[in-house]
Amino acid sequence: MLINFKNYRESTGKNALTIARIAEKVSDELGVVISVAPTFIDAVKVKESVSIPVYAQHVDPVGYGSYTGHVTMENLKEYSIDGVIINHSERNVMVKDIEFAVKKARDLGMKSMVCSSTPSISGSVAVFNPDYIAIEPPELIGGDVSVSVARPEIITESVNIVKKISPETQVLCGAGVKTGSDVRKAIELGSSGILVASGVIKARDVEKAISDLANALR
């Protein structure tokens, strides 16, 4: 499970540390791998405070140099950030930039998670052999209906395409995932895990929300 903190008030600053520590607690108790993706500003502090994997929400396709305002993979690696989300629907990048980021992450020993909105795009990015591809139809992100319920064929088609091209790449399910039932359905369809955001961050009881999802993953 990867929890994308996005830029919600509930998941930035001190709240980022609180949620990360809850995720760590649930991960330890249930034996489920739970990662978190705070904002750039919060990521280093979170990484220093928890033992679970910490991802960046984005990275720019540049290395060291005169790139004002850019975030480099090398800088993330320097602070022991474990991986990076690439091509989220709220931060789309070009295909060549996806290739750059996946390769750079691999070279630096970091994990790469590429977001995809369709099975065909999943196949297109699978050729770069990322560690994970998260299938997320943008129209369902943040909604009340999970992709595993509304568009189950997207998951199965993505899994089938990706496994033919890059057998080691794991496919995760995102968009609208909020309940254990959503997770179990996604796993039945071939998903290896989930990418979540508002279903956890906006929950009245964050620990319960994470626990319910993690129990379903077990």
HELIX and SHEET records of a PDB file:
HELIX    1   1 ARG A    9  SER A   11  5                                   3    
HELIX    2   2 LYS A   14  LEU A   30  1                                  17    
HELIX    3   3 PHE A   40  SER A   49  1                                  10    
HELIX    4   4 MET A   73  GLU A   78  1                                   6    
HELIX    5   5 VAL A   95  ASP A  107  1                                  13    
HELIX    6   6 PRO A  119  ALA A  126  1                                   8    
HELIX    7   7 PRO A  138  LEU A  140  5                                   3    
HELIX    8   8 VAL A  147  ALA A  150  1                                   4    
HELIX    9   9 PRO A  152  ILE A  165  1                                  14    
HELIX   10  10 GLY A  180  GLU A  188  1                                   9    
HELIX   11  11 SER A  198  ILE A  201  1                                   4    
HELIX   12  12 VAL A  206  LEU A  217  1                                  12    
SHEET    1   A 8 SER A  35  ALA A  37  0                                        
SHEET    2   A 8 LEU A   2  ASN A   4  1                                        
SHEET    3   A 8 GLY A 193  VAL A 196  1                                        
SHEET    4   A 8 GLN A 170  CYS A 173  1                                        
SHEET    5   A 8 TYR A 132  ILE A 135  1                                        
SHEET    6   A 8 LYS A 111  SER A 116  1                                        
SHEET    7   A 8 GLY A  83  ILE A  86  1                                        
SHEET    8   A 8 TYR A  55  ALA A  56  1                                        
END                                                                             
